[in-house]
Amino acid sequence: MSLTFDDGTFIRSELETPLPPPSRNLGVIGWMRENLFSSFLNGLLTLVGIALALLIFPPLIRFLFIDAVWTGENREACLGPDVGACWPFIHAKFGQLIYGFYPIAERWRPNVVFALGAILLVPLMVPSAPIKRLNSLLFFVVYPIIAFVLLTGGNINASAFLLERFGLISPLTGGATIAGVNLTFWVDFVLTALIVAAAIGALIGALGGAALSAARSTLYVFAAFGVLVMAWDVDVGLDYVETRQWGGLLVTLVIAVTGIVASLPLGIALALGRRSQMPIVRLLSVIFIEFWRGVPLITVLFFATYMLPLFLPQGANPDALLRALVGVALFSAAYMAEVVRGGLQAISKGQYEGAMAMGLTWSQMMRLIILPQALTLVIPGIVNSFISLFKDTTLVLIVSIFDFLGQLRASFTDPNWASPVTLYTGFAFAGIVYFFFCFGMSRYSLFVERRLNTSHRR
């Protein structure tokens, strides 16, 4: 509706109904125009991508599903001119690929460990899940002890175990004396003293005082170690299973999870140490980081497996898996330190000045102001390090630790399943498994980024 004047001008009293957008900008066609064919270069790349997909995926799908063999008892089922993937081979070797040489009658123990880990990890990853503090305590403190006892069997004399591992006693003697001193007794005494000291430190720390925070944290570490030692000595009625019998996906997850959980706090400590104002702390942190970043992981594993016993007392032979775990954790911590340091350097000086102006101590400033922002900024780098670590676990095969890929390669030597497609089937299955874990970590990191708005989108 409008008002018209004598001179031909008019004033519109109502807004004109807007016209609908062109149909070419709506629906699938509009999405393709905006995302796939918005320019000549994008259109060309889209066509090249479609051509590559048509070249790769149809033969792959045909091999994995259409021409695949799904049932069979031996290699005879997978022989033929047009036979695809030999999935009966995976079915026959599935237990070996998951558990390695873990006793079949005891495989329920790794299953319980897997189930407990999933039950505790899922609510920890859901932001809206309640009782996060208790969940974190259970996952990072209680769960490793339970997993250790279940996988090994527990009922380990702590002092004798430690002394035997470092070559101070024989597995047959059960005791050790040096110059008439009973080492077993004194190790038991020291371990008990650690537990008592931790309890006293926790009581003192509860009285308050910022000066006691460092000592209290150290004593908490001793308390955790003491609880682990006590858990070792508990007879839960399980048979002892050596780590040499572990293998498959079990070993891959043990190495990856241990490396991931240990490398992040160590990396944060090293990053803070490298930026410290204390010259000795900064120098030691730089030396540690540059040393571990200067050697490849395979060299670390070789040194830990074959060279380290040469520097220990005669007869000392720490567990091979334990040496690999320590080497992987320290190696990953050095790279994680640089990722975290990049986040710390991205924080503006005003954040530090504001925290100090509020009267916060250094530990409060880092814990409440700086580190939350720095870690949020470097989430992609942290998850990238985690994914790289998970895939690098395959290198332990070189030092005779049969992880998932190692067990797969060992299964190829079975003549009952020797066929032209067995090798391709095995590596295709391994690729699917590794892609599942790595892609899952990648998607979860994107979810966390969007939730924390790390991209600063408006």
C-alpha positions as CSV (number, residue, x, y, z in Angstrom):
1,M,0.0,0.0,0.0
2,S,1.3,3.5,-0.9
3,L,0.3,7.1,-0.9
4,T,0.6,8.9,-4.3
5,F,1.0,12.7,-4.6
6,D,0.2,15.1,-7.4
7,D,3.8,15.4,-8.6
8,G,4.0,11.6,-9.1
9,T,6.0,10.8,-5.9
10,F,4.7,8.3,-3.4
11,I,5.4,7.0,0.1
12,R,5.1,3.3,0.7
13,S,3.4,2.5,4.0
14,E,4.2,-1.2,4.1
15,L,7.3,-3.2,3.3
16,E,7.3,-5.1,0.1
17,T,7.2,-8.9,0.5
18,P,10.8,-10.1,-0.2
19,L,11.2,-12.3,-3.2
20,P,12.4,-15.9,-2.6
21,P,16.1,-16.6,-3.4
22,P,16.9,-18.1,-6.8
23,S,16.4,-21.9,-6.9
24,R,20.0,-22.4,-8.0
25,N,21.1,-21.2,-4.6
26,L,19.0,-23.6,-2.6
27,G,19.2,-27.3,-1.7
28,V,21.9,-29.6,-3.0
29,I,22.5,-27.5,-6.1
30,G,23.2,-24.4,-4.0
31,W,25.5,-26.3,-1.7
32,M,27.5,-27.7,-4.6
33,R,27.8,-24.2,-6.2
34,E,29.1,-22.7,-2.9
35,N,31.4,-25.5,-1.8
36,L,32.4,-27.5,-4.9
37,F,32.2,-25.2,-7.9
38,S,32.6,-21.7,-6.5
39,S,35.4,-21.0,-8.9
40,F,37.2,-22.6,-11.8
41,L,40.0,-24.0,-9.7
42,N,37.6,-25.5,-7.1
43,G,35.6,-27.0,-9.9
44,L,38.7,-28.5,-11.5
45,L,39.8,-30.0,-8.1
46,T,36.3,-31.4,-7.5
47,L,36.4,-33.2,-10.8
48,V,39.9,-34.6,-10.1
49,G,38.7,-35.8,-6.7
50,I,35.7,-37.5,-8.2
51,A,38.0,-39.2,-10.8
52,L,40.3,-40.4,-8.1
53,A,37.4,-41.7,-6.0
54,L,36.0,-43.6,-8.9
55,L,39.5,-45.1,-9.5
56,I,40.1,-46.2,-6.0
57,F,36.9,-47.0,-4.2
58,P,35.1,-49.4,-6.6
59,P,38.0,-51.9,-6.7
60,L,38.5,-51.6,-2.9
61,I,34.9,-52.2,-2.2
62,R,34.9,-55.1,-4.6
63,F,37.9,-56.7,-2.9
64,L,36.7,-56.1,0.7
65,F,33.1,-57.0,0.3
66,I,31.7,-58.2,-3.0
67,D,34.4,-60.7,-3.9
68,A,35.4,-61.4,-0.3
69,V,35.3,-64.9,1.2
70,W,33.4,-64.9,4.5
71,T,33.5,-68.6,5.6
72,G,36.2,-71.2,5.5
73,E,38.5,-73.4,7.6
74,N,41.9,-73.0,5.9
75,R,43.6,-71.6,2.9
76,E,41.6,-73.6,0.4
77,A,38.7,-71.3,0.9
78,C,40.7,-68.3,-0.3
79,L,42.2,-69.8,-3.4
80,G,40.9,-68.9,-6.8
81,P,41.3,-66.4,-9.7
82,D,38.8,-63.8,-8.6
83,V,38.9,-64.2,-4.8
84,G,38.7,-61.1,-2.7
85,A,39.6,-60.6,1.0
86,C,40.1,-63.7,3.1
87,W,38.1,-62.8,6.2
88,P,38.1,-66.4,7.6
89,F,41.9,-65.7,8.2
90,I,41.0,-62.7,10.4
91,H,38.4,-64.7,12.2
92,A,40.9,-67.6,12.9
93,K,43.6,-65.2,14.1
94,F,41.4,-62.7,15.9
95,G,42.2,-63.9,19.4
96,Q,45.9,-63.7,18.6
97,L,45.6,-60.2,17.2
98,I,43.8,-58.9,20.3
99,Y,45.6,-60.7,23.1
100,G,48.8,-62.1,21.7
101,F,49.9,-65.2,23.5
102,Y,48.0,-64.3,26.7
103,P,46.6,-67.6,28.1
104,I,43.2,-68.4,26.6
105,A,41.7,-69.4,29.9
106,E,42.7,-66.0,31.3
107,R,41.6,-63.7,28.5
108,W,38.6,-62.6,30.5
109,R,41.1,-60.4,32.5
110,P,42.0,-58.2,29.5
111,N,38.3,-58.1,28.6
112,V,37.5,-56.7,32.1
113,V,40.3,-54.2,31.7
114,F,39.0,-53.1,28.3
115,A,35.4,-52.8,29.6
116,L,36.4,-50.8,32.8
117,G,38.5,-48.5,30.7
118,A,35.6,-47.8,28.3
119,I,33.1,-47.3,31.2
120,L,35.4,-44.8,32.9
121,L,36.6,-43.0,29.7
122,V,33.2,-42.4,28.1
123,P,31.8,-40.2,30.9
124,L,35.1,-38.5,31.2
125,M,34.9,-37.4,27.6
126,V,31.3,-36.2,27.9
127,P,31.3,-32.6,29.1
128,S,27.9,-32.7,30.6
129,A,28.6,-35.9,32.7
130,P,28.5,-35.3,36.5
131,I,31.1,-36.0,39.2
132,K,34.1,-35.3,36.9
133,R,36.5,-35.1,39.8
134,L,35.6,-38.6,41.1
135,N,35.6,-39.9,37.5
136,S,39.1,-38.5,37.0
137,L,40.3,-40.0,40.2
138,L,39.0,-43.4,39.3
139,F,40.4,-43.4,35.7
140,F,43.9,-41.9,36.4
141,V,44.6,-43.4,39.9
142,V,42.4,-46.4,40.7
143,Y,42.0,-47.9,37.2
144,P,45.8,-48.3,36.4
145,I,46.2,-50.3,39.7
146,I,43.3,-52.5,38.9
147,A,44.5,-53.0,35.3
148,F,48.0,-53.9,36.5
149,V,46.7,-56.4,39.0
150,L,44.3,-58.0,36.5
151,L,46.8,-58.2,33.7
152,T,49.8,-59.5,35.7
153,G,47.8,-61.5,38.3
154,G,49.0,-59.6,41.4
155,N,50.3,-61.5,44.4
156,I,53.8,-60.1,43.8
157,N,56.2,-59.7,46.7
158,A,57.1,-56.0,46.1
159,S,60.6,-56.0,47.6
160,A,61.6,-59.3,46.0
161,F,60.1,-58.3,42.7
162,L,62.1,-55.0,42.6
163,L,65.3,-56.5,43.7
164,E,65.0,-59.4,41.3
165,R,64.3,-57.1,38.4
166,F,67.5,-55.1,39.1
167,G,69.6,-58.2,39.5
168,L,70.2,-58.0,43.3
169,I,68.6,-61.4,44.1
170,S,68.0,-64.6,42.2
171,P,64.4,-65.6,41.4
172,L,65.1,-68.9,43.3
173,T,66.5,-67.5,46.5
174,G,63.7,-65.1,47.5
175,G,66.1,-63.0,49.6
176,A,69.1,-60.8,49.3
177,T,72.0,-59.9,51.6
178,I,74.9,-57.5,51.0
179,A,77.5,-57.4,53.7
180,G,75.2,-59.1,56.1
181,V,72.3,-56.7,55.5
182,N,68.9,-58.1,54.6
183,L,67.9,-56.0,51.6
184,T,64.4,-57.5,51.4
185,F,63.6,-56.4,54.9
186,W,64.9,-52.9,54.3
187,V,63.0,-52.5,51.0
188,D,59.8,-53.5,52.8
189,F,60.6,-51.0,55.5
190,V,61.2,-48.2,53.0
191,L,58.0,-48.9,51.1
192,T,56.0,-48.9,54.4
193,A,57.7,-45.6,55.4
194,L,56.7,-44.0,52.1
195,I,53.1,-44.8,52.8
196,V,53.3,-43.5,56.4
197,A,55.1,-40.3,55.2
198,A,52.4,-39.7,52.6
199,A,49.7,-40.0,55.2
200,I,51.5,-37.5,57.5
201,G,52.1,-35.2,54.6
202,A,48.5,-35.2,53.6
203,L,47.5,-34.4,57.2
204,I,50.0,-31.5,57.4
205,G,49.0,-30.2,54.0
206,A,45.4,-30.1,55.0
207,L,46.3,-27.5,57.6
208,G,46.9,-25.0,54.9
209,G,49.9,-23.0,53.7
210,A,51.0,-22.4,50.2
211,A,54.6,-23.3,51.1
212,L,53.6,-26.9,51.7
213,S,51.9,-27.4,48.4
214,A,55.0,-28.8,46.6
215,A,55.9,-31.2,49.5
216,R,52.3,-32.3,49.7
217,S,52.2,-33.1,45.9
218,T,55.4,-35.1,46.3
219,L,54.0,-37.0,49.2
220,Y,50.9,-37.8,47.2
221,V,53.1,-39.4,44.5
222,F,54.7,-41.5,47.2
223,A,51.2,-42.4,48.5
224,A,50.1,-43.6,45.0
225,F,53.3,-45.6,44.7
226,G,52.7,-47.1,48.1
227,V,49.1,-48.1,47.2
228,L,50.4,-49.7,44.1
229,V,53.0,-51.7,46.1
230,M,50.2,-52.8,48.5
231,A,48.1,-53.9,45.6
232,W,51.0,-56.0,44.3
233,D,51.1,-57.9,47.6
234,V,47.4,-58.7,47.6
235,D,46.7,-62.3,46.7
236,V,43.6,-62.1,44.5
237,G,43.8,-65.7,43.4
238,L,45.0,-65.0,39.8
239,D,47.8,-66.8,38.0
240,Y,50.8,-64.6,37.2
241,V,51.1,-63.8,33.5
242,E,54.5,-62.4,32.2
243,T,54.5,-59.5,29.9
244,R,56.3,-61.7,27.3
245,Q,53.0,-63.4,26.8
246,W,51.2,-60.1,26.2
247,G,50.7,-59.0,22.6
248,G,48.3,-57.8,19.9
249,L,46.0,-54.9,20.4
250,L,46.4,-55.3,24.2
251,V,50.1,-54.2,24.0
252,T,49.3,-51.5,21.5
253,L,46.7,-49.9,23.9
254,V,48.9,-50.4,26.9
255,I,51.8,-48.5,25.3
256,A,49.7,-45.9,23.7
257,V,47.6,-45.1,26.7
258,T,50.6,-45.1,29.0
259,G,52.5,-42.8,26.7
260,I,49.6,-40.4,26.2
261,V,48.7,-40.2,30.0
262,A,52.4,-39.8,31.0
263,S,53.6,-37.5,28.2
264,L,51.0,-34.7,28.8
265,P,51.9,-33.8,32.4
266,L,55.6,-34.4,31.8
267,G,55.4,-32.2,28.7
268,I,53.6,-29.4,30.6
269,A,56.3,-29.6,33.4
270,L,59.1,-29.4,30.8
271,A,57.5,-26.5,28.9
272,L,57.2,-24.6,32.2
273,G,60.7,-25.5,33.0
274,R,62.0,-24.3,29.7
275,R,60.3,-20.9,30.3
276,S,61.5,-20.7,33.9
277,Q,63.5,-17.8,35.2
278,M,65.7,-20.2,37.1
279,P,68.8,-20.9,35.0
280,I,69.4,-24.5,36.2
281,V,65.8,-25.5,35.7
282,R,65.7,-23.9,32.3
283,L,69.0,-25.5,31.3
284,L,68.0,-29.0,32.4
285,S,64.7,-28.7,30.6
286,V,66.4,-27.6,27.4
287,I,68.9,-30.4,27.6
288,F,66.2,-33.0,28.2
289,I,64.0,-31.8,25.4
290,E,66.7,-31.4,22.8
291,F,68.3,-34.7,23.6
292,W,65.1,-36.7,23.2
293,R,64.1,-34.7,20.1
294,G,67.5,-35.3,18.6
295,V,67.2,-39.1,18.4
296,P,64.6,-41.2,16.6
297,L,62.2,-43.4,18.6
298,I,63.6,-46.5,17.1
299,T,67.0,-45.6,18.6
300,V,65.4,-45.0,22.0
301,L,63.8,-48.5,21.8
302,F,67.0,-50.2,20.8
303,F,68.9,-48.4,23.6
304,A,66.3,-49.3,26.2
305,T,66.2,-53.0,25.1
306,Y,69.8,-53.9,24.3
307,M,72.1,-51.1,25.6
308,L,70.5,-50.2,29.0
309,P,71.2,-53.6,30.6
310,L,74.9,-53.0,30.0
311,F,74.9,-49.9,32.3
312,L,73.0,-51.7,35.1
313,P,74.4,-54.0,37.8
314,Q,75.4,-57.4,36.7
315,G,72.3,-59.6,36.2
316,A,69.9,-56.7,36.1
317,N,67.2,-57.1,33.5
318,P,64.2,-54.8,33.8
319,D,61.1,-56.0,32.1
320,A,61.3,-55.4,28.3
321,L,57.8,-53.9,28.1
322,L,58.5,-51.6,31.0
323,R,61.6,-50.3,29.3
324,A,59.7,-49.6,26.1
325,L,57.0,-47.8,28.1
326,V,59.5,-45.6,29.8
327,G,61.3,-44.8,26.5
328,V,58.0,-44.0,24.7
329,A,56.8,-41.8,27.5
330,L,60.0,-39.8,27.7
331,F,60.3,-39.5,24.0
332,S,56.7,-38.3,23.6
333,A,57.0,-35.9,26.6
334,A,59.8,-34.0,24.8
335,Y,57.6,-33.3,21.7
336,M,54.6,-32.5,23.9
337,A,56.7,-29.9,25.8
338,E,57.3,-28.0,22.6
339,V,53.6,-28.1,21.7
340,V,52.6,-26.8,25.1
341,R,55.4,-24.1,25.0
342,G,53.9,-22.8,21.7
343,G,50.6,-22.3,23.6
344,L,52.3,-20.6,26.5
345,Q,54.0,-18.2,24.1
346,A,50.7,-17.4,22.4
347,I,49.3,-16.0,25.7
348,S,49.6,-12.2,25.9
349,K,51.7,-10.6,28.5
350,G,48.6,-8.8,29.8
351,Q,47.2,-12.1,31.1
352,Y,50.3,-12.6,33.3
353,E,50.2,-9.0,34.5
354,G,46.5,-9.2,35.3
355,A,47.0,-12.4,37.3
356,M,49.9,-10.9,39.3
357,A,47.9,-7.7,39.9
358,M,45.1,-9.9,41.5
359,G,47.7,-11.2,43.9
360,L,47.8,-14.8,42.6
361,T,50.8,-16.9,43.3
362,W,52.8,-18.4,40.4
363,S,51.2,-21.8,40.8
364,Q,47.7,-20.3,41.0
365,M,48.4,-18.1,37.9
366,M,49.5,-21.0,35.9
367,R,46.8,-23.4,37.1
368,L,43.8,-21.0,36.9
369,I,44.7,-18.4,34.2
370,I,47.6,-19.4,31.8
371,L,47.5,-23.1,31.3
372,P,43.8,-23.4,30.6
373,Q,44.1,-20.8,27.8
374,A,47.4,-22.3,26.5
375,L,46.2,-25.8,26.4
376,T,43.0,-24.7,24.7
377,L,44.9,-23.0,21.9
378,V,47.1,-26.1,21.2
379,I,44.4,-28.8,21.2
380,P,45.1,-29.7,17.6
381,G,48.8,-30.1,18.2
382,I,48.2,-32.2,21.4
383,V,45.9,-34.5,19.6
384,N,48.2,-34.7,16.6
385,S,51.0,-35.9,19.0
386,F,48.6,-38.4,20.5
387,I,47.7,-39.8,17.0
388,S,51.4,-39.9,16.1
389,L,52.2,-41.8,19.3
390,F,49.5,-44.3,18.7
391,K,50.8,-45.1,15.3
392,D,54.4,-45.2,16.4
393,T,53.7,-48.0,18.8
394,T,54.2,-50.3,15.8
395,L,58.0,-49.7,16.1
396,V,58.2,-51.9,19.2
397,L,58.1,-54.9,16.9
398,I,61.7,-54.1,16.1
399,V,62.7,-54.9,19.7
400,S,60.7,-58.2,19.7
401,I,57.5,-56.8,21.4
402,F,54.6,-58.2,19.4
403,D,52.0,-55.4,19.3
404,F,49.0,-55.5,17.0
405,L,50.9,-55.2,13.8
406,G,53.6,-57.6,15.1
407,Q,51.1,-60.3,15.8
408,L,49.5,-59.7,12.4
409,R,52.9,-60.2,10.7
410,A,53.6,-63.3,12.8
411,S,50.2,-64.8,11.7
412,F,51.2,-64.5,8.1
413,T,53.8,-67.3,8.7
414,D,51.0,-69.9,9.3
415,P,51.1,-72.2,6.3
416,N,47.4,-73.2,6.9
417,W,46.4,-69.7,5.7
418,A,49.0,-69.0,3.0
419,S,47.2,-67.6,0.0
420,P,47.7,-64.7,-2.5
421,V,45.2,-62.5,-0.7
422,T,46.1,-63.2,3.0
423,L,48.7,-60.5,3.1
424,Y,46.4,-57.9,1.6
425,T,43.5,-58.9,3.9
426,G,45.6,-58.6,7.0
427,F,47.0,-55.2,6.2
428,A,43.5,-54.0,5.2
429,F,42.2,-55.1,8.6
430,A,45.1,-53.4,10.4
431,G,44.4,-50.2,8.4
432,I,40.8,-50.3,9.4
433,V,41.7,-50.7,13.1
434,Y,44.3,-47.9,13.2
435,F,41.9,-45.6,11.2
436,F,39.1,-46.3,13.7
437,F,41.2,-45.2,16.7
438,C,43.0,-42.3,15.0
439,F,39.9,-40.9,13.3
440,G,38.0,-41.2,16.6
441,M,40.7,-39.1,18.4
442,S,40.6,-36.5,15.5
443,R,36.8,-36.1,15.6
444,Y,36.7,-35.8,19.4
445,S,39.4,-33.1,19.2
446,L,37.2,-31.2,16.7
447,F,34.2,-31.5,19.1
448,V,36.3,-30.1,22.0
449,E,37.6,-27.3,19.8
450,R,34.0,-26.3,18.8
451,R,32.9,-26.4,22.4
452,L,35.7,-24.3,23.6
453,N,35.5,-22.0,20.5
454,T,39.3,-22.2,19.9
455,S,38.8,-20.9,16.4
456,H,37.4,-17.6,17.7
457,R,34.6,-17.6,15.2
458,R,31.8,-15.0,15.6
